[in-house]
Amino acid sequence: MPKTPRFVSKYFFIPMAVALWVGSTSAALASPATDARARYQQDLADCDNPNSRQDPQACRLEATRARAEAQRGGFTNQQADYTHNRLRRCDVHQGDARAQCVIRMQAQSGVQGSVAGGGILRESRQLVPAIP
């Protein structure tokens, strides 16, 4: 098997690695703009929907502002924000009450209601032994 000269392998693989890295970085950076554009098009289509209860002019203005905010990077991971805000509600409590609040906020069972219905009720049950 013929041996590849050392300078060929060195000068061939380094530029290829750099090209792959630059290509993957630019693809990752282009993704939010593409997502913002696609979301904007969807929002405009929703504005033109005859079943929409929102004023079309106000809807278009909101879609334009949302696109501008997304292009500035103003939108973040909503699920992470939701979880963070949910746990911040427990900051007003102290000690055991705060610990119980965190348990309720993290529990997936025992959740009733909806925001549209007026609120979400979270329930947790804990067995406490009776004092003899």
N, C-alpha and C positions, 0 to 999 in steps of 0.2 A: 504494500500500500504506500503510495507516494506521500511524503510528508509536506504539509502546508508550510510555506515560509512564515517565519515568525512575524515579520512586518505586515504581511497580508492579513493574517488573522487579527492582529492588533488594530490595524487601521480600517478593517472592515467591520468588526463587531462593535467597536465603540460608537461610530456614527449610527449604526443600525439601532443600538440601544437608545441613543439620544433621540433618534427619530420616532421610535416607538413610544418613548416617554412623552415627548412633545405632542404626539398625536392623541395619546390617551388623555393628557391634561386638557388639550383644547376641546376634545369631545365632552369631557366632564364640565368644562366651563360653558359650553354652548347649550347644554341641556336646560338650565333654568330659563334662558331666553326663549327657547323653543316651547317649553312648557307654558310660559307666560303668554306666548302668542296663541297657542292652542286653547288655553283657558279663556283668553279674550274673545276668540272666535265663538266659543261655546256660550259665553255670557251674552254676546250680541245676538246669537240665535235665540237664546232664552228671552231676551228683551222683545224680540219680534213675535214671540209666541202669543197667539190671541187669548190663551187661557191665563196668561200672567195677570196678576192683580196690580202690578206696579206700573207707574207712569213710564212709557217708553223712553222719554227724554231723560228722566232721572235715572233710569236703568242704564242707558248708554253712558251717561256721565259717571256713574258708579263703576261700570266696567272699565272705562278709560282710566280712572284713578286707581283701580285695583291693578291694572296692567302696569302702570307707572311705578306703583309701589313694589310690585313683584320684580320689575327690572332693576330697581334700586337694591333689591335683596331684603326688603322689609318684611316679607313673609317668612316665617320660620316653621319649624315642625309643630303643627298644631296639637298633635297628640301629646308631645312632651310638655307643651305649655298647659294643656288641659290637666295633665297629671300633676304638674307643679302647682297650679292654682288650686286644685282639689286638696292637696296636702297643706297649702297655706291657710286654708280655712280653719285648720286645727290650731294655729298659732295663738289664738285668743284664749285657749284653755291651758291649764297648768296641771302638771303631775299626771295622776292616773286618768283624769278626764281627757287630757291630750292624747295619752296612749290609746284610750278607747276610741277617740275620734279618728286617729290614724287607722286603726283596725277597721272601722266602719268605712272609711274612704277607700281603703284598698280592697275590701271584700267585694266580690262580684255577685254573691248571693244575697238575697234580702234587699234587693233594690226594686222599688215600685214607683210608678208615676212617670211623668215626663215634664220637660220644661214647658212644652205647649199646654200641658194640663195644669200648670200652676206650680210644679215643683217636683223634685225627686226626693223620695223618702228612703233613707238607708237604715237598715236594721241589722243589729248583731246581737246574738244571744250568748251569754256567758253564765255558766253554772258557778254559783258561789255557795260554798258550804255554810250551813246554818251555824250560828254561834251557840255552843252548848250551854 
